[in-house]
Amino acid sequence: MMFAWYGHLKFKDAALWIVIPASWAVAFFEYCFQVPANRIGNKYLSVAELKTMQETITLLVFLVFSALYLKEEIKWNHIAGFALMILAVFVVFKKW
C-alpha cells in the first residue's frame, strides 16, 4: 500500500486521472495477499493483534520508504513517535 498511497508523490507532474487507476492497480495486488493472510492469521491471533502487527510493519516499511524512495529526512520526533507506537504493540500483545 505504500506505493499505492505515496509512490505517486514522486511524480507530481503526472495527471491525477492517471495516478488514481495506477494506485488502485498496485493496491489490488496487495489485497490479494492481505485478505488470505488475515484469514489464516486469525486462526492464531485476535483481530486487534493482527491489526497491530499490520500497522507496525507498515510504519517500519514507511520509515524506509520515505527515506529511500521519497528522500524525506527522518527526524528525531519521528523516531520518538514510532518508539511510542512500539510500546503500544507491547501493551496489545502482553498477556495481562
Secondary structure, DSSP 8 states (H G I E B T S, - for coil): -HHHHHGGGG-TTS-HHHHHHHHHHHHHHHHHHHHHHHHHHTTTS-HHHHHHHHHHHHHHHHHHHHHHTS-----HHHHHHHHHHHHHHHHHHS--
